[in-house]
Amino acid sequence: MPSEQAQLLGHDERTPAHSHGRGHLVYPASGMLSVATSAGSWIAPPNRVVWIPAHSEHRHRSHGISDVRIVFLAPQLAALLPAHPAVLVMTPLARAATLALTSGDERPAAARSRLRRVVIDDLVAAPEQPLHLPEPSDDRLRAVTHLVEQQLSRPASLADLGRRVGAGERTLSRLFHEETGMSFPQWRTQLRIHRALRMLADGTPVLATATACGWSNPSAFIDTFTALVGQTPGRYQRSLSPA
């Protein structure tokens, strides 16, 4: 298997669950990619890159036509990145080096090694990004998250959701912290952002996206989206044209 690959995925194209013997970076140079594992899902617009450690079973789904670049790493470089899947900031320098590595141009092995090191050095310097949606295992919590996903445009309180699934608010609140590392409002915000990223990639207008994802105030949507994604919804949507 080559150490670098470039793949053009059509809108809503999916890969079956699989794993690799080497850790690898998956970067959507255009479009958007979601990556799912048993621990949850990660989502990456073009200013983020997904890190998948060796032997981690995962599956991909593209949103919009996606120009996906993949860089496999030797164990000594992989050891510098998290031991779990993660979304990392793709800086302009790391992006340029990744595109150079995956362009198909002939380069000496030493030059390719230096480019990979540039990518890793920049990724390590940036913090992990909160674009992870953990998958709970408790049946009561899974019932709650299913209700939230099905009715995202009509937000309900945790107490109301608890009554519908037969669990107390305090119990559910504790379970959210234990199983996802987040409070219920934090988890729901992550879900909203994941849904918004997909809807914007599908061409849904910003205001309609905000309403469908449960924001009654478009300004609050724009502020939250910008804080988590690193750009406004409108700018993100305009960036989805193929590279």
PyMOL commands that set and color helices and strands:
alter all, ss='L'
color gray80, all
select helices_A, chain A and resi 75-78+92-101+109-125+139-150+158-165+169-180+184-201+206-212+218-229+233-238
alter helices_A, ss='H'
color red, helices_A
select strands_A, chain A and resi 4-9+24-37+40-44+48-52+59-72+86-89+132-134
alter strands_A, ss='S'
color yellow, strands_A
deselect
rebuild
show_as cartoon
